[in-house]
């Protein structure tokens, strides 16, 4: 029998592929060649068919797809704890936007993005969907660290340190898209900030451009009751209806937050095919409201999970967010069967991949997909005993149990240590920025 040489074989006590749904494979191996999964088979037979340059045995671990954080503002990690315990508009108008006006720069964004990426890798996230200024700086950090990202071509109808007006934002977004269109780990999407900060003309242009460029759209929508009231006063319609009239609602759109949704709007969301990025911890911290996740799922609306920015969370821990999503859905619906563990796991993996139009490449462990994988050490007290692996992943696992992370087969975390980042340099760099910001706070 011929034995094929490959780049990497990973064996594990359990493999949770996500697809097929609710599946746990015991004592299996994943075979990887040139960053792609080429076989998944029992560990006791894999070496009859394959040998590898690198073999990683994870005898007490669960290997699963890397988590996908479907809404971030990565660079805002430098504002962690900067303005806590405030309502959204006070937080934005009186603290965050003035701080951004003072500190926003290419260097700020690169340093903040690198900090967030290090935290994401350490906690098992292999892909993130970002919305922030100077996305070129975030792209450099993504390129250097090996993580995967969808970077927003951010648009807002007022000047910042990044752009002067809507046309300038659109132009810079086009340059970003053109520069990275062939990149294997960086994709782009339109990222208009919110209905209340982007005009009708700009939104119409985005809808047209997104179709022509075949890219997604990523936008804060129906985050608070105040946003709804402001839209009624300004446009005489609720934000979703306005966006519907402007042709924004479609399978291209990921609507972030969505805490205020009427029955008619629920049907409109379902009919349009849009996706939702649920950010439970940020919504709770800013007292924005409760997204009706169970109802979204009942209407066959694709729901994913995001952390939002560190300034309003205060971390990018997707294991915590996944747990919170499952628990909060039960409390809101008053139904303990709402968002069971396997659904929460799908929200943090394959559902986010679908929203980003990347589900042919990531979000599950399947032959032909990229080897974006994480290993979680179950040899910890909080995971004993283990009756249901998927239940443990959602309700018991701590993100610090993530021992190894691979993106396209490349190790970004090995035995708990970053391979593409220098932790000590990162902390020193972060402290320098913190000292500057603290002096002028």
N, C-alpha and C positions, 0 to 999 in steps of 0.2 A: 504494500500500500504506500502510495506517495504521501509524504508529509510536506505540507506547504509552510514556507517561512513567512512570518508576518511581523509587524512592528510591535504589537502589544497584545497580551492576553491578561484579562482581569478575571479572577475567580472570586466568588463570594458565597457566604452562607445563604444569603437571599438576594435575588434580583427582582426588583419591582419595575416592570417595563412600562406601566401605565396603560399601554395598549398591548393586548386586550385588557379591557376594564377589569379591575378588582383581581388581577392576577399576581401571584407570588411564585417565583421559581426558586426551588431550593437546590443548593449546591450546583450552581450553574456557572458557566464561563461566557465572557464576551470577548470576541476576537475582533481585533482592529487592525486595519491596514490603510496607511496614508490618511489617517484621521477619520475613516469611515468604518462603521460596524459591518463586518462581512459574515459573522456567524454568532448565534446564541445557542449553546448546547450544554448538556450535562458536563460538569467538570471532570467526571471520571472517564470520559471518552474524548475530551477535546484534544489531548496530546497525542492521540492516535492519528489525528488529522492535521494538527498544526504545531509548529514550534515558533517561538517568538524571541526577538532580540531583548524584550523586556517582559517579565512575568510578574504580576502583582497578585499575591494571595491575600484575600480579606476574609479570613475564616470566621470572624465574629462580626462581620459587617453586612449591612444592606447596601447594595448598589442600585441607584435609581437615576432617572434623568436629572440633569441640573435644573435648579429652580429658575424661573423666568420672572423677573420683577417688571411688571407691565406698566408701571408709572413711577418715574423718579425725576428728581432735580439733583443730580449727583453732586454738583459743585457746592450745593448748599450745605454740605457736610461741614463746611467751615463756619456755618452759623448754628451749629448744634448747641442748644440751650441758650441761644442769644435772646430770644423773646418768648418765653414760655407762659402758659396759662392765660392766654388772651384770645378773644373771639377773632374770627378770620379777618374781617375787614380792618379791625384795629391792628391786628398783627401785620397785615400787609401795608396799610397806608401809613401807619405811624412808626413802624420799625423795619420791616424787611425791605420795602421799596427805598426808603432813605439810605439804608445800609448798602443796598445794591448800587444806588447812585454814587455813593462814596467809594466803594471798593471794587465794583465790577470791572474786570480786566481779563485779558487772555491768561495772564499768570495766575490770577485768583482761581479761574475756572479749571485750569490744568491741575493745580495743587489740590483743590477741593474734589475734583473728579477722581484723582488718584487715591485720595483717602477713602472715598466711597467705594471705589473698585476693590481696594484691599479688603474692606469690611465685607463686601458682597462675596468675594471669593472665599474668604474665611468662613462665611456662613452658608455656603453652598449654592450661591447664585452664579449661573454661567452666562446669563444674557439679561440685559436691562434695556428698557424703553425710556429714553431720556427726553426731557423738555427743559432746555436752558440756553441762555445766551452764550456766545462764543463756542458753539458746538465743535468748531475746528480744534479747540484746545482739548475738549473731551475726547475727540477722535484720536489725538496723539496719545493720550493716556490709554485708550482702548487698544490701539495698535501696539503699544509698547508692552502692555501687561498680558495680552493674549485672551482677554475676555471677549465676549460677543456683545454687540449693542446695536440698537436702532436709535439713531440720533435725530432729534427733531429739528426741522427747519423752522425755528421759532419765529412767531409773528405776533406783534402787539402794536396797537395804534398810538404809541407815544414814544418819543426818543429815549434811548438809553445809551450807555457807554458802548453798546454794540452796534446800533443802527439808528439812523435819524428819522425814518418814517417807514410806512408800509412798503413802499417800493424798494427801499434799501434792504429791508428784511427779506423780501421776496428774492431780490437779486443775490443776496448773500446765501440764501437757502439753495438757490439754483447752483451756485458755485460749489457748495458743499456736496450736493447730490452728484454733480458731474465728477468731482474729484474722487469720490468713493464708490462710484457705481459698479466697479469691478472688484471691489474688496471682498474677500471671502468671509469676513466677520463683521463688517460694518454695513448697515443699511440705513436708509433715511425715510422720514415721513414728514408731512406738514404738521406743524405744532402751533396752531393759533391758540393763544393763551386761554381765552374764555369768551363767551358771547358778549359780555359787558366791556371787553377791552379791544374788540375787533369789529370794524364797520361792515355794513352790508356789502359794499363794493369789494372790500378785501376778501371777505368770505366767499363771494361769488367767484373771484379770481382763483382762490384756493381750490374750490370745487372743480373748476375747469382744468387747472394745472394738474391736480392729483390724478384725474382721468388720463390726461395726455402722458404723464410721466409714470403712471401705474404705480403709485405709492399710497400708503395709508395716510390717514389723518388722525391726530391725537389731540384731544381738547378737554379741558375742565368744563363740565356741563351740569347744571342743576346741583351745585355743591351745597347751597344754603337756601333757606326760605327768602332771605334778603335779596339774593340774586333774582329769584322769581318776581318779587315785588318790583324791583328796579326795572326789569324788562317790561312788565305790564305798564309802568308809568312812562317809560321811554318809547316803547314800540307798540304798546297796546296788545301784545301777545306774550305768551310765555316763551322762554328761550328755545325749547324744543320745536315749537311750531314755527318760530322764526327761522331756525336752522333748516327745518323741513322745506320751507318755501325757497330757501337759498340753495337747495340741492346738496346740503352737507350730509344729511342722514342717508347712509348707504353701508354696504358691507365693508367699505374702506375705513369707516369711522370707529375709533375707540373712544367712547364717552367715559370720562373719568369722574368718579364720585357718585353722581346720580342718586342723591339722597331724597329728592323731592319729586315723586313721580305719581301722576294721576292714573286712573284706569285707562283713560283714552291714550295717554302717553305710553303706557305699558304696551298697548296694542300697536301704537305707532313704531315703537322700538322693535317689536317683533317683526312687523311687516317690512321694515327697512333693512333688517339683517345686520344692524350695527352690533358692536361688541361693547362690553362694559369692563372697565378696570375699577375694581372695588378696593378702596383704601380704608379699611376699618379703623386702624389705630389713629391715623390722622383725622378721620372724621370724628372719632371720639374725643381726641385731644382738643380739637378746635370747636367742639360742640356743634358740628355742622348738621348732624342728623344721622338717620339710620337708613342705609340702602336696603330696599326690599329684595334681598338676594334670592330668597326662596321663590318669590313671585317671578322674578326674572327667569329662573331656571324652569319653572312651570310653563312659562311662555316660550321655552326653547331659545332663549337669548343666551348667547355665549358670554359667560362671566369669567373674568380672570382676576388676578390680585396684583396690587402694587403697594409699595410702602409710602409713596409720596416722598417729599424731601425730608432730609434729616432735621431740618429746622422745625418741622411740624410733626415729628414722629416719636422719638428722636434717634432712630436707627434704621438700618436697611435689612433687618433680619426677617427673611421670608418664612422661616419656620414659625416665628412668633405670629406673623401676619396670617399664615395659613390656619393656625390654631384659632386665632381671634375670629377669622372669617366663619369657621364652623360653629364656634360657640355663640357668636353674636346672632347668626342666622336663626339659631334655635330660640334665643330669647325674643327676637323681633317677631318671629312667626308663632311663638308659643307652641312650638312643635319640636320635640326632642329628636325627631327623625329628619329634620331639615338639614341639608348639607352634611350628609354622612362623610366619613373620613375619605373614602375613595373619590368623592366628588370634590372635596377640598383639595386633594392632591392633584386632580385634573385641572382645577382652577389655577394652580401654581405652576403648571407645566404645559400640557398640550393645549389647553384653552388659550393661554397667552400666546403660544406659538401660532395658533389659528388667527388670532387677532392681528398678529404681525405678518401674516401670510408667510410664515416660516415653518409651517407644520409638516412640509415635505422633508425638512432637514433636521428639525430639533423637536423637543417636547415629549419624546417617548424613546424607548430603547427598541429599535427595530432595524432589521437588516437594510442597509442602504442609507441609513441616516447618519448624521455626524455623531461622533463619539463625544458628546457633551454629557458628562457623567459625574456623579458624586458618590463617595463612599461614606457611610455613617456607621460609627462604632457603636454596636449594641451591647458591648461588654461593660455596661455602666449600671449603677444601682437603679436609676430612674427608668430603665428599660427592662427590669426584672419583675415578674416573669413576663414572657412574651407569648401571648395567645394569638395575637393578630398583628402582623407586621405593619400593615397599612395604618391601622389604628395607632400603633406606637409612633409612626412617623408624624402623624398629625397632632396627637394629644400628649405625647410623652417626650419626644426627642428634643434635646436642646441643640441649638445651632453649633455649639462648640464641640459636639460629637462628630461633626464633619471632619474627616481625617484627610481625604484626598479629593481633588477636583481636577477634571480634565476638560478641555475644550478642544474639539477636533483632534482628540487623542493626545494632546499635549498637556503634560502635568503643570497645573498652576498652583496647586497645593499638594504637598507630599508629606504624609505623617504630621499634619498640622502646621507645616511651615511653607510660607510662600516661596515659590521658585522664580518668580519674575519681578518681585518687589522687595525692597530693603526696608524692613519694618522700622529700624532705628532712624534711618534717614527720613522716612515718612513722618514719624512723630516729631522729629526736629523741625522739619519743614512746616508742619501744621502749627507747631508752637510759635514759630516766627510770625505766621499770619495772625494767630490768636492774640499775640502781644500787641500787634499793630491795631487790631480791631478793638481790643479792650481799652486802649488808651483814649479812643475817641468815642466810646459808647456813651 
